[in-house]
Amino acid sequence: MGAQESYPVDVEAIRADFPILERKVGGDVTTPGEGPDDTEPLVYLDNAATSHTPEPVVEAITDYYRGYNSNVHRGIHQLSQEASVAYEQAHDRVAEFIGAEGREEIIFTKNTTEAENLVAYAWGLNELGPGDNVVLTQMEHHASLVTWQQLCKKTGAEARFIRVDEDGYLDMDHAAELIDEDTRMISVVHVSNTLGTVNPVAELTAMAHEVGAYSFVDAAQSVPNRPVDVGEIDADFLAFSGHKMLGPTGIGVLYGKQHLLEEMEPYLYGGEMIRRVTYEDAEWEDLPWKFEAGTPVIEQGIALVAAIDYLEDVGLEAIQTHEELLAEYAHGRLTERGDVEIYGPPGDDRGGLVAFNVEGVHAHDLSSILNDYAVAIRAGDHCTQPLHDTLGIAASARASFYLYNTKAEVDKLLEAVDAAAELFG
Ligand SMILES: Cc1ncc(COP(=O)(O)O)c(C=O)c1O
């Protein structure tokens, strides 16, 4: 459809920045990259798992390796100083992007999962004990769920789960019951990677603060596609991953309020995070370096800046509207079929993804047929196994959209769903 002009973002110009979107697929998978048997134009609808990388981000990576690759904070030589300045400024840029006070509040990790573990171990292991509780939601990603569940087992604290109602929303009355004077932390996913629900994280944070608890917001599915301001949410901790927001793999961000990070013990020990070491003891470096032990994610941090610049140039509000438009369109077209069960809130009240099952077709089979049509989606439990148990399903298919997707690609998805339903029906 020639709906180009009606998109909130300039999809055509954006797509030109992503060479991978010109790829054809369908051939032998043992040789990565396009091969002679790859004939079908790729339709990439697996953005909630990992997004693609625009040219400016690839350039930031190659500029670094071609121009000033060096270890940071260690050398007096020029390359090391250039890399150090760029790496430190990357923290400033991320701070500005999410409304943090400064680089002291921004810790570069490997991913969202490591950020969750950092807080669980550096804070939780020392702070939690029997009688305490940590409040999560039934729709937490395993990154948060398993981390806090296991930490609770270690410390004797209780893990509680806010119920998800049948429309895919959090039961806020249940939240009010669960968050009590023994709650020490709530860990809540901002946008559910399975249901697409946008959770009221500011409200939940306020409820936590009322009882003296802290809040951890898993923003892996929100920072990439909407304006997120840590001050507005008043989150104590918040985390996201570079590879879901046009950046490289291998970098995540943990935001933490400075006074909390200062009080916390380090999570990993070693070089870079110390100021002074003797055989008997050690003193920690200032924030954020205290939490970045060993050679850090230099190239990834620098490239993340290019990703943030790209997202801001397009506009986070416009990206959000674009994703929502595609999700609503896909939701509507899938609903029309009559043989599809969709999980989560209505089409006009969700983030940019749709998880569903087609009657009589296992999600893995569906995904495999879709792959034959060059449509890449995710099938499985999306790292939300307990939620899938609650929904009474083993797996679901998930199409997730981003700034470079089009309605024509949703149409291709539907065409492939037709073929799968016919084959299995
Ligand atoms: C909501 C949510 N939280 C956490 C994660 C974990 O991200 P990572 O694998 O980058 O640590 C994901 C990834 O799918 C996610 O969707």
The ligand as an ORCA input file, in Angstrom:
! r2SCAN-3c Opt
* xyz 0 1
  C      11.126     -6.840     29.058
  C      12.492     -7.414     28.931
  N      13.300     -7.403     29.990
  C      14.546     -7.892     29.936
  C      15.037     -8.439     28.797
  C      16.420     -8.995     28.787
  O      17.246     -8.275     27.924
  P      18.725     -8.803     27.673
  O      18.596    -10.167     27.079
  O      19.288     -7.804     26.725
  O      19.390     -8.816     28.989
  C      14.239     -8.487     27.652
  C      14.729     -9.126     26.404
  O      14.017     -9.719     25.653
  C      12.933     -7.955     27.725
  O      12.119     -7.993     26.673
*
